[in-house]
Amino acid sequence: MRITVTVPRHLTIAALWFGISAGTWGDGPNGPTGMNPVLAHYVLPLAAGSHTFGLKWRLPHDRTGTSLYLTYAWSSHQPDASVEGPIATLALPQT
């Protein structure tokens, strides 16, 4: 998967996560919750502009016929913010 993130001019992303969720996501004391597995975690600051990331993930054989979510979470210090949510629904095929 390739994901492009566009950071607005007034924001610097301090940390960015991408992961897979069964339907829950949120902000925990040590980062996002509900991501299992975490596909990527970036801690280098992302300045304004467009950034593209490549993610690898294998479809789990024990979850066929269900839907999972590709999720994101990011945090910044200026302004102080943390945001989490879904990017896409991943409908796993039935076997």
Secondary structure, 3 states (H helix, E strand, C coil): CEEEEEECCCCCEEEEEEEEECCCCEEECCEEECCCCEEEEECCCECCEEEEEECCCCCCHHHCCCEEEEEEEEEEECCEEEEEEEEEEEECCCC
